[in-house]
Amino acid sequence: MPTRWRAPSLAAALLLLTHLSLGLDLPPQRPCRRVRSVFDLPDFASCRRWGAMGAEQARRDAIRATWGSHPALHAVRFFLAAPADPATLQQVEAEVARHGDVTLLRNVAESYFNITHQTLAALRAAAHDRAATHVLKADDDSYVRVAPLLDRIRAAPAERLFLGFVERPGGGPHRDPHSRWHVTPEEWPGDRYPPWAHGAGYVLSADLARGVERLVRPPLFKLEDVAVGEWVERVAADEGGVINYERDERFNFNGCRVHDLVSHYISPAGQRCLWDHLGNCMRCLGAHMRTRTHQ
């Protein structure tokens, strides 16, 4: 029988890319240079160390003050790996006590390739929240236009939904040992990746999150976007049926466009500007954005 539709109750689980601002070494450990990503993004600057704790908390504070406060959202939580530096850990613990919306994963060390563990923790939390019908995973430098996103979810299948900028087919692993995205045959034996969605923001229906929570245990594949795609395929293989992959390029992983559902590389000032100006990217040009903006 078809599933009865109910209004989406979106649990926004914010996976924080702590490697960008807590002083982590990005692989490979070498001086700043121009690199090309495995996902065919434009070149970006890769450096060994990025910013400080204050910048990271400023992103979370900006989300709390803007789209994260939207009344249609059921819950918003931030998932952080445990900082190795005691002073930074103390600051994070104070934030946990002050806001109550931060999940500190004390058993997960800060590492570029441990982001997958943070994503799994977010999906597990959503799976245990029976009031949530969908989970949005977004980066802490993503701006989400909540109302049109909910409209988009209402137009999609209620179950087995994987919605985002989905790459299907998903390509395959990089075997060049000099690549920043090098994957060994031991890490990924096959020659193809499953369909995956760009990590700036994507939505899973709650039934998929519950399937992931039931089936997935460490060790985890180190590339988060691909890992989530593999988890979703695992749920389909175990439970039968098909996944409703829905590709929507308004999940923008490389900038800001006026009709985006999710915009990426948005600074804290940009978050506040977009909130004040109803998501109008052109009103927020300049220092507010970390990348080029499109009308």
Summary of the structure (lengths in Angstrom):
residues: 295
radius of gyration: 18.3
end to end distance: 43.6
largest distance: 57.7
contacts: 943
relative contact order: 0.16
helix: 33%
strand: 23%
